[in-house]
Amino acid sequence: MPSKTPIRPEGEKWFEWPLTPASVGLMVMSVGMTAAELIGELYETISTLNHDRGWNLTMVAPARFGEIVIDREAGCLRAKCAWKAKDPSQLGPEPAGYVKGA
């Protein structure tokens, strides 16, 4: 018996985020962020996007060596993430009576 749940597209893709001057170490008296700090921010960004009702994808942070590239010269961080389109119920304005964080 076929499922009534619509099939949602999914795949893997390289995503890119700009580095801030502080993270690269271009600010006065700044040594820049460590790779661990930048990867920690990447995970926080992915988590924030996954909870954002205006972002249409759910992403899984990279888990394999070589899937995160920190390019300080180019000023960006690239990450190969698995993704899946969000269910329509996860998009748009929050439902009436929705309590965030509950």
N, C-alpha and C positions, 0 to 999 in steps of 0.2 A: 504494500500500500504506500503510495507516494506521500511524502511529508507535505503538510500545508504551510510549513515555514518557508518563506522565500529564501532563495539562495543569495547570499551576500558575497560580493567579490572580495578576494583576498590575494595576497602575494607578498613579495619582498621588494624593497626599494631603498636606494640610498637617499637619505634626507640630509639637508645641510642647514646649520644654524650659524649665524655670525658670532664671533667672539667680541666681547666688549674690550675697550682699551685697558681696563683694569685686569681682565683675565689674561691678556697677552703680556702685560707688564709695561705698557707704554705710559702709564700715569707717573707723575713725579713721585718719587719715593716708593714705587710699587715694584715688587719682584714678580708679580704675576701669580696666577693660580697654578697649583700642581696639576698633573694629569688626573690624579685621583679626585681632586676638587671639581675639575671640569666634567669628568664622567659622572660624578654625583649630581652636578647641575643638569646634565643630560637626562638622567633618570627622573629628576624632579620635573623637568620640562615635559617629558613623555607622560608622566602621571597627570600633570595639569591638563595637557591636551586630551588625554583619555576621559577626563571628567568635564571637558568643555563641550557644552551642547551645541556650539557653533562649529566645532571641528568634526568633520564627517568620518574620521577613521579612528579605530582602536589600534594602538601600536604596541608591539612587544620589543622591549629593549634588546639590543644585540647581546648575544651570549658567547659568540665564538671569537677567538683571537683574530685580529685584523679587520673586524667589522666596525671599529671606531677609529677614525683618523683625526688627530688634532693637528691642524696646519696653522701654526702661529703666523707664519709669513703671509699666508693668504687671508688670515684673520677669520678662519671658520673651523667648525667641527663637523665632520661628516660621520654618519652612522647608518649602517645597513639594518633596517628594522623590518620585521614581519608586520603586516598590517591586515586589517579586515574592515570593510565598510560597516559603520555602526547601523544598528537596527533603527528604523525611523522613529521609534519611541524614545530613542536616546538623543534625538536632535530637536532643535527649536526651543521655544520658551519652556521653562520649568513648569510642570503640571501644577494646577491649583492645589494648595494644601501641602506642597512639597516642602519638607524641612531639610535644608542642606546640612550634611554631616550627621544626620540622625541614623 
